[in-house]
């Protein structure tokens, strides 16, 4: 009986593991019309346009069980860009 429970628990864990994804926390001050296309991504130290306003922040991290190949820089940037488009951002800094 214990072996059956352990096998069931192991199967459940193995089914859940591939479903793990990056964790996002989105904080938005103002929502705008969602945007399409590629958003420019500014790095620290780059000159920003002068007529911008901050509409929120996005924090991305791994959720604890995220497979290494899903927690890459490119995956994080893609997720940030997708979340920024949803709230109507024109750029990401």
N, C-alpha and C positions, 0 to 999 in steps of 0.2 A: 504493500500500500504506500509506504514512504517513497519507494522508487517511482511509482506512478505520479505522485504529487511533484516530485523533483523533476521528472521528465516534462510534465505539463508546465511547470514554472520555467524551465529552461526554454521550452518551445515558445512560450509567451514572450520571454525576454528577447529571443532571437528574432521574433516577428516585430517587436517594437523597435529594436536597435536600428534597422535601416531607415525607419521613419523619423528618426531624430533629425532636427534641423537647427539652423542658427536661431538664436534668441534675439528678438528685437524689442526695444522700448522706444515708442514714438511719443513725443510730447509736442503738441501743436497749439500755437497761440491763435492763429487765424487760418481758416481753410479758404482756398481759392479754387477756381475751376481746374480740374486735373489736366496735366500737361502730357503731351505725346512726344515721341522722339528722344534723342539723346540729350542729357543734361550736361553742361560743362561742370567738371569737378575741379575745384580750386584746392591746391595744397597749401599748407601753412607757409607763409612768407610770400605767396603770390599776390600781386596787386588785384584787389577786388573792384568791381564797378562802384561808382559813388552813389548810385541811386537805388541801393538795395535795402530791404528790410528783412529782419530775421522773423521767420514765421514758425519756427520750431526747432526741435533737435531730434536726432535719431541715434540711438546707441545700439550697436550690434556686437554680440559676443556668442561664444559657444554655450550650449545649454547643459553641458556636463557629459553628455553621451554622443556628441556630434562626431561622426567619423572624420578623421583628419582630412580626407580629400574633399570634404564639403565645407571646411572652415579655412578657405584660402582667401587671400587678399581680393582676388577677382570676384569670388562669391560674395564677400562682404560688400564690395563696391556696387555690385549688381543689385543686391538687396537694398542698399541705401538709396540707389537711384530709383528703384521701383517704388519704395515707400515715399520718396520725395515727390515723385510724379503724382501719386494719389492725392496729396494735399495741395497740389498746384505750384510747386517750387519751380523756379526758372534756372537755378543753379544749386550746387552743393559745395559747402565749404567746411 
